Amino acid sequence: MSSTAIGSTPTGITPTPFKQHPQTWRAVISSSIGNALEWFDVLIYSAMAVTIAKLFFPTENQTVSLLITFATFGVSFFMRPLGAVVIGAYSDRVGRKSALTLSILLMMIGTLMIAIMPTYTQIGLWAPAGIVIARLLQGFSAGGEFGSSTAFLVEHAPHRRGFFSSWQVASQGLSIVLAALFGAILSSQLSTEQLESWGWRLPFIFGLLIGPAGYYIRQSLEESPEFAQADATGTPLRDIMTSQKMRLLIGSGSVVMATVSVYLVVYMPTYAVKQLGMTSTASFSATILAGVIMLLFSPVVGQLSDKYGRIPFMLSSSVLFVLLSYPLFSWLSLNPSFVNLLLVQGVIGLLMTMYFASMPALLSDIFPVQTRGTGMSLSYNIAVMIFGGFAGMTITWLIAVTDNKLAVTFYVIGGAMLSVIATLAARYKLRLR
């Protein structure tokens, strides 16, 4: 398949001016709300990991409890590829709107289950089992969310794919800010007893308030114009597995650094408390900076990627992660202060945004409209399953096994090197820019 077939125009040729669809900004809002809810659920579970470990997975060893909690967090990611296939294919056959409505409904059910779940002391083993089921449901729904919502966005504005798809990333930045704010406020204003009794449930209840608005908006949207004009009679999964396997591999590799960087930010509060001896309030407050950077600068990077291409930003970010990760964490471990943690989170936030805000548009360039929902969902969730779902557990295990708090950088550098290879393959194999 030629590079022309993967997008609306041949690579490197300026597209013909395209009139913006009147529902484009409504599409941005509806997609961003669902994406924000998905990531808020993921982030707040990680932010509350220490408390959830004590309430639902109690053991005599705190490290074991934390590992089990992160493992439960990771198990849900095994459902993501299944959700990507089912909901992604549904979006390619029936429509983006129907898939988006289904995914946000399933997300709300999973969040509700966690918000009201009795603890281990109240119902015994049913408590951790219930948390696992809720996380599996959230993983399934999230599996189809990113691909379907991003396809929905870029198909409303194919002439500005980078800018409009970057709002997906900006919404994740907002989720990081909100999750970190909840973590900072709850840890500073509530006692340990209050937090463990009822306080940890508040952010999940807040997440439930987001869902109905997104569900209503999504139901009232029209189908994306590019999908409405496309031939949807094929079998998306079969087409990808028979003729687009290389695109799937490159797409998955392109998502790795975005996943690694986000989950590094998510893990930092746990790292700062457990490895650096800092307070929860300080560690959550520093995380807010990374989220603000992601929120504010993602549309800027997306806009620039429409002009200069996606790969320069992604490649530069990956290389800088390889070069800077170990020195940054080494310096932070020797000088563990709030200001230094703030600086490190700021650098991570900038590099993360450079990469992540360019990535959704690159994925949309890789796959044609007939398989875009399935292809983007699978690429995204294969990478997220492997490099995101077990990030916290992997980092905690690496640090414990090596007895080296800098082992966190091994995970980051490895992911960055894989993304360097993937972005170069996208450039020279698929002729994307």
C-alpha positions as CSV (number, residue, x, y, z in Angstrom):
1,M,0.0,0.0,0.0
2,S,1.4,3.4,-0.9
3,S,1.8,6.2,1.6
4,T,-0.9,8.1,-0.1
5,A,-3.5,5.5,1.0
6,I,-2.9,6.1,4.7
7,G,-4.1,9.6,4.8
8,S,-6.2,12.2,3.0
9,T,-3.2,13.6,1.1
10,P,0.3,12.4,0.0
11,T,2.9,13.0,2.6
12,G,4.7,16.3,2.3
13,I,2.0,17.9,0.1
14,T,0.0,20.7,1.6
15,P,-3.7,19.7,1.6
16,T,-6.3,21.6,-0.2
17,P,-8.1,24.1,2.1
18,F,-10.9,22.3,3.9
19,K,-13.9,24.0,5.4
20,Q,-14.1,23.2,9.1
21,H,-17.1,21.0,10.0
22,P,-19.6,22.9,12.2
23,Q,-19.6,20.2,14.9
24,T,-15.8,20.1,15.2
25,W,-15.5,21.8,18.6
26,R,-18.5,19.8,19.9
27,A,-16.5,16.7,18.8
28,V,-13.5,18.0,20.7
29,I,-15.5,18.5,23.9
30,S,-17.3,15.2,23.7
31,S,-14.0,13.3,23.0
32,S,-12.1,15.1,25.6
33,I,-14.7,14.5,28.3
34,G,-14.6,10.7,27.8
35,N,-10.8,10.6,27.5
36,A,-10.5,12.8,30.6
37,L,-12.8,10.4,32.5
38,E,-10.8,7.4,31.4
39,W,-7.5,8.8,32.5
40,F,-8.9,10.3,35.7
41,D,-10.0,6.9,36.7
42,V,-6.6,5.4,35.9
43,L,-4.6,8.2,37.6
44,I,-6.7,8.4,40.8
45,Y,-6.4,4.6,41.3
46,S,-2.7,5.0,41.0
47,A,-2.6,8.1,43.2
48,M,-4.6,6.3,45.9
49,A,-2.6,3.1,45.5
50,V,-1.1,3.2,49.0
51,T,-4.5,3.6,50.6
52,I,-6.2,1.0,48.3
53,A,-3.4,-1.5,49.1
54,K,-4.1,-1.2,52.8
55,L,-7.9,-1.4,52.5
56,F,-8.4,-4.0,49.8
57,F,-5.1,-6.0,49.6
58,P,-3.8,-6.1,53.2
59,T,-0.7,-8.2,54.0
60,E,2.0,-8.0,56.6
61,N,4.5,-6.6,54.1
62,Q,3.6,-3.1,52.8
63,T,5.7,-3.6,49.6
64,V,3.8,-6.8,48.8
65,S,0.5,-5.1,49.3
66,L,1.6,-2.3,47.0
67,L,2.8,-4.7,44.4
68,I,-0.6,-6.6,44.5
69,T,-2.4,-3.2,44.1
70,F,-0.3,-2.3,41.1
71,A,-0.8,-5.8,39.7
72,T,-4.5,-5.4,40.0
73,F,-4.1,-2.1,38.2
74,G,-2.2,-3.8,35.5
75,V,-4.6,-6.8,35.1
76,S,-7.3,-4.4,33.7
77,F,-4.9,-3.6,30.8
78,F,-5.2,-7.2,29.5
79,M,-8.8,-6.3,28.7
80,R,-7.7,-3.2,26.6
81,P,-6.8,-5.1,23.4
82,L,-10.1,-7.0,23.6
83,G,-11.9,-3.7,24.1
84,A,-9.9,-2.3,21.2
85,V,-11.0,-5.1,18.9
86,V,-14.6,-5.1,19.9
87,I,-15.3,-1.4,20.3
88,G,-12.8,-0.4,17.7
89,A,-14.3,-2.7,15.1
90,Y,-17.7,-1.6,16.2
91,S,-16.7,2.0,15.4
92,D,-15.4,1.0,12.0
93,R,-18.6,-0.9,11.1
94,V,-21.4,1.0,12.9
95,G,-19.9,4.4,13.5
96,R,-17.7,6.5,15.8
97,K,-20.6,8.0,17.7
98,S,-22.1,4.7,18.8
99,A,-18.7,3.4,19.9
100,L,-18.0,6.5,22.0
101,T,-21.4,6.3,23.7
102,L,-20.9,2.7,24.6
103,S,-17.4,3.2,26.0
104,I,-18.3,6.1,28.3
105,L,-21.3,4.1,29.7
106,L,-19.1,1.1,30.5
107,M,-16.5,3.5,32.1
108,M,-19.2,5.0,34.4
109,I,-20.3,1.5,35.6
110,G,-16.7,0.5,36.5
111,T,-16.1,3.8,38.3
112,L,-19.4,3.4,40.3
113,M,-18.3,-0.1,41.4
114,I,-15.1,1.2,42.8
115,A,-16.7,4.2,44.5
116,I,-19.2,2.0,46.5
117,M,-17.1,-1.1,47.0
118,P,-16.9,-2.3,50.7
119,T,-13.4,-3.0,52.0
120,Y,-11.6,-6.2,52.9
121,T,-12.5,-5.9,56.6
122,Q,-16.2,-5.6,55.6
123,I,-16.7,-8.4,53.1
124,G,-13.4,-10.2,52.9
125,L,-12.2,-11.6,49.6
126,W,-15.2,-10.2,47.8
127,A,-13.7,-6.8,48.1
128,P,-10.5,-7.3,46.1
129,A,-12.5,-9.5,43.7
130,G,-14.9,-6.6,43.1
131,I,-12.1,-4.1,42.5
132,V,-10.6,-6.5,40.0
133,I,-13.9,-6.9,38.1
134,A,-14.4,-3.1,38.1
135,R,-10.9,-2.5,36.7
136,L,-11.5,-5.2,34.0
137,L,-14.6,-3.4,32.9
138,Q,-12.8,-0.1,32.9
139,G,-10.0,-1.6,30.9
140,F,-12.4,-3.0,28.3
141,S,-14.2,0.3,27.9
142,A,-10.9,2.2,27.7
143,G,-9.6,-0.1,25.0
144,G,-12.0,1.3,22.5
145,E,-12.1,4.9,23.8
146,F,-8.8,6.4,22.5
147,G,-8.9,5.0,18.9
148,S,-12.6,5.8,18.4
149,S,-12.5,9.3,19.9
150,T,-9.3,10.3,18.1
151,A,-10.6,9.0,14.8
152,F,-13.8,10.9,15.4
153,L,-11.7,14.1,16.0
154,V,-9.4,13.9,13.0
155,E,-12.3,13.0,10.6
156,H,-14.0,16.2,11.5
157,A,-10.9,18.2,10.6
158,P,-8.5,16.2,8.4
159,H,-6.7,19.4,7.4
160,R,-5.7,20.0,11.0
161,R,-5.2,16.5,12.4
162,G,-2.4,17.4,14.7
163,F,-4.1,20.4,16.4
164,F,-7.5,18.7,17.0
165,S,-6.2,15.3,18.0
166,S,-3.8,17.0,20.5
167,W,-6.9,18.0,22.6
168,Q,-7.0,14.3,23.5
169,V,-3.6,14.8,25.2
170,A,-4.6,18.1,26.7
171,S,-7.6,16.4,28.4
172,Q,-5.2,13.8,29.9
173,G,-3.1,16.7,31.2
174,L,-6.3,18.0,32.9
175,S,-6.9,14.6,34.4
176,I,-3.3,14.6,35.8
177,V,-4.0,18.0,37.4
178,L,-7.3,16.9,38.9
179,A,-6.0,13.6,40.2
180,A,-2.9,15.3,41.7
181,L,-5.1,18.0,43.2
182,F,-7.3,15.4,44.9
183,G,-4.2,13.6,46.1
184,A,-2.6,16.8,47.5
185,I,-5.8,18.1,49.2
186,L,-6.9,14.8,50.6
187,S,-3.5,14.0,52.0
188,S,-3.1,17.4,53.6
189,Q,-6.6,18.0,54.9
190,L,-7.7,14.6,56.1
191,S,-6.3,12.4,58.8
192,T,-5.2,8.9,57.9
193,E,-8.3,7.5,59.5
194,Q,-10.6,9.9,57.5
195,L,-8.8,9.1,54.3
196,E,-9.1,5.4,54.8
197,S,-12.7,5.6,56.0
198,W,-14.3,7.7,53.3
199,G,-11.9,10.2,51.8
200,W,-10.4,7.9,49.2
201,R,-13.9,7.5,47.6
202,L,-14.4,11.2,46.9
203,P,-12.3,11.4,43.7
204,F,-14.1,8.3,42.3
205,I,-17.5,10.0,43.0
206,F,-16.2,13.1,41.3
207,G,-15.4,11.0,38.3
208,L,-18.9,9.8,38.2
209,L,-20.1,13.4,37.9
210,I,-18.1,13.9,34.6
211,G,-19.6,10.8,32.9
212,P,-23.3,11.9,32.4
213,A,-22.3,15.1,30.7
214,G,-20.1,13.3,28.2
215,Y,-22.7,10.6,27.6
216,Y,-25.4,13.3,26.8
217,I,-23.1,15.2,24.5
218,R,-22.0,12.1,22.6
219,Q,-25.6,11.0,22.0
220,S,-26.4,14.4,20.4
221,L,-23.5,14.4,17.9
222,E,-23.6,13.6,14.2
223,E,-21.4,10.9,12.7
224,S,-17.9,12.1,11.5
225,P,-18.1,13.3,7.9
226,E,-15.1,11.3,6.6
227,F,-16.5,8.0,8.1
228,A,-20.0,8.8,6.7
229,Q,-18.5,8.9,3.2
230,A,-16.3,5.8,3.6
231,D,-17.0,2.2,2.6
232,A,-17.6,0.4,5.9
233,T,-18.4,-3.0,4.5
234,G,-15.0,-4.6,5.1
235,T,-13.7,-6.5,8.1
236,P,-11.3,-4.1,9.9
237,L,-9.5,-6.7,12.1
238,R,-9.0,-9.1,9.3
239,D,-7.7,-6.3,7.0
240,I,-5.2,-5.2,9.6
241,M,-3.9,-8.7,10.3
242,T,-3.6,-9.6,6.7
243,S,-2.3,-6.5,5.0
244,Q,-1.5,-3.9,7.7
245,K,0.6,-5.8,10.2
246,M,3.6,-3.6,9.7
247,R,1.5,-0.5,10.3
248,L,0.2,-2.1,13.5
249,L,3.7,-2.8,14.7
250,I,5.0,0.7,13.9
251,G,1.8,2.2,15.5
252,S,2.3,0.2,18.7
253,G,6.0,1.2,18.9
254,S,5.0,4.8,18.4
255,V,2.8,4.7,21.4
256,V,5.5,3.3,23.8
257,M,7.1,6.6,24.8
258,A,3.8,8.4,25.3
259,T,2.8,5.5,27.6
260,V,6.1,5.4,29.5
261,S,6.2,9.1,30.1
262,V,2.6,9.4,31.3
263,Y,3.0,6.5,33.7
264,L,6.3,7.8,34.9
265,V,4.4,11.0,36.0
266,V,1.7,8.9,37.5
267,Y,4.2,6.8,39.5
268,M,6.2,9.9,40.7
269,P,4.1,10.5,43.9
270,T,4.6,6.9,45.0
271,Y,8.4,7.2,44.1
272,A,8.8,10.5,45.9
273,V,7.1,9.1,49.1
274,K,8.7,5.6,49.1
275,Q,12.2,6.3,47.7
276,L,12.9,9.9,48.5
277,G,11.1,10.2,51.9
278,M,9.0,13.2,50.8
279,T,5.5,14.0,51.9
280,S,2.4,13.0,49.9
281,T,1.3,16.6,49.6
282,A,4.6,17.8,48.2
283,S,4.8,14.9,45.7
284,F,1.2,15.4,44.4
285,S,1.8,19.2,44.2
286,A,4.8,18.6,41.9
287,T,2.8,16.3,39.7
288,I,0.4,19.2,39.1
289,L,3.1,21.0,37.1
290,A,3.5,18.2,34.6
291,G,-0.3,18.1,34.1
292,V,-0.5,21.9,33.6
293,I,2.3,21.7,31.0
294,M,0.5,18.9,29.2
295,L,-2.8,20.8,29.3
296,L,-1.5,24.1,28.0
297,F,1.1,23.1,25.5
298,S,-0.4,20.1,23.8
299,P,-2.5,22.2,21.4
300,V,0.6,24.2,20.6
301,V,2.7,21.1,19.8
302,G,-0.3,19.7,17.8
303,Q,-0.5,22.9,15.7
304,L,3.2,22.9,15.1
305,S,3.1,19.2,14.1
306,D,0.6,20.1,11.3
307,K,3.2,22.5,9.9
308,Y,6.5,20.7,10.5
309,G,5.4,17.1,10.9
310,R,4.9,14.7,13.8
311,I,8.2,12.8,13.7
312,P,10.7,15.7,14.6
313,F,8.9,16.3,17.9
314,M,8.6,12.6,18.8
315,L,12.1,11.7,17.8
316,S,13.6,14.7,19.7
317,S,11.6,13.8,22.8
318,S,12.7,10.1,22.8
319,V,16.4,11.0,22.3
320,L,16.2,13.5,25.2
321,F,14.6,11.0,27.5
322,V,17.4,8.6,26.7
323,L,20.1,11.2,27.5
324,L,18.5,13.0,30.5
325,S,16.6,10.4,32.5
326,Y,19.5,8.9,34.5
327,P,21.3,12.2,35.2
328,L,18.0,13.8,36.3
329,F,17.0,11.1,38.7
330,S,20.5,10.7,40.0
331,W,20.6,14.4,40.8
332,L,17.1,14.2,42.4
333,S,18.1,11.2,44.6
334,L,21.1,13.1,45.9
335,N,19.1,16.3,46.4
336,P,15.6,15.3,47.3
337,S,13.7,18.6,47.8
338,F,10.3,19.9,46.7
339,V,11.9,22.4,44.3
340,N,14.1,19.8,42.7
341,L,11.2,17.4,42.3
342,L,9.3,20.3,40.7
343,L,12.1,20.8,38.2
344,V,12.3,17.2,37.3
345,Q,8.5,16.9,36.9
346,G,8.7,20.1,34.7
347,V,11.3,18.5,32.4
348,I,9.3,15.3,32.2
349,G,6.2,17.2,31.5
350,L,7.7,19.2,28.6
351,L,9.3,16.1,27.0
352,M,6.1,14.1,27.5
353,T,4.0,16.8,25.8
354,M,6.4,17.1,22.9
355,Y,6.0,13.4,22.2
356,F,2.4,12.6,23.2
357,A,0.7,15.7,21.6
358,S,2.2,14.7,18.2
359,M,1.5,11.0,18.5
360,P,-2.3,10.7,17.9
361,A,-2.1,12.5,14.5
362,L,0.7,10.1,13.5
363,L,-1.4,7.1,14.3
364,S,-4.3,8.6,12.3
365,D,-1.9,9.0,9.4
366,I,-0.8,5.4,9.6
367,F,-4.2,3.8,9.1
368,P,-6.8,4.4,6.3
369,V,-10.3,5.5,7.4
370,Q,-11.8,1.9,6.9
371,T,-9.6,0.4,9.6
372,R,-8.6,3.6,11.5
373,G,-10.7,2.9,14.6
374,T,-9.5,-0.7,15.0
375,G,-5.9,0.1,14.0
376,M,-5.5,3.0,16.4
377,S,-7.2,1.3,19.2
378,L,-5.1,-1.9,18.9
379,S,-1.8,0.0,18.4
380,Y,-2.5,2.2,21.4
381,N,-3.7,-0.5,23.7
382,I,-1.1,-3.1,22.9
383,A,1.6,-0.6,23.9
384,V,-0.4,0.6,27.0
385,M,-1.0,-3.0,28.1
386,I,2.7,-3.9,28.0
387,F,4.3,-0.6,29.0
388,G,1.6,1.1,31.0
389,G,-0.5,-1.4,32.9
390,F,2.4,-2.9,34.8
391,A,4.6,0.2,35.0
392,G,4.1,0.8,38.7
393,M,4.7,-2.9,39.5
394,T,7.7,-3.2,37.2
395,I,9.4,-0.1,38.6
396,T,8.7,-1.1,42.2
397,W,10.1,-4.6,41.4
398,L,13.1,-3.2,39.6
399,I,14.0,-1.0,42.6
400,A,13.5,-3.8,45.1
401,V,15.5,-6.4,43.1
402,T,18.4,-4.0,42.3
403,D,18.2,-2.2,45.6
404,N,18.8,0.9,43.4
405,K,16.2,3.8,43.4
406,L,17.6,4.9,40.0
407,A,16.3,1.7,38.4
408,V,13.2,3.7,37.5
409,T,15.3,5.1,34.6
410,F,15.9,1.7,33.1
411,Y,12.2,1.4,32.3
412,V,12.2,5.0,30.8
413,I,15.3,4.6,28.7
414,G,14.2,1.2,27.3
415,G,10.8,2.6,26.3
416,A,12.5,5.7,24.7
417,M,14.8,3.5,22.6
418,L,11.9,1.5,21.3
419,S,10.1,4.7,20.3
420,V,13.2,6.0,18.5
421,I,13.1,2.8,16.3
422,A,9.3,3.1,15.7
423,T,9.4,6.7,14.7
424,L,12.3,6.1,12.3
425,A,10.4,3.2,10.8
426,A,7.3,5.5,10.4
427,R,9.5,7.9,8.6
428,Y,11.5,5.6,6.3
429,K,9.1,2.6,5.9
430,L,5.8,4.5,5.6
431,R,7.2,7.8,4.4
432,L,5.4,9.8,7.1
433,R,6.8,13.0,8.4
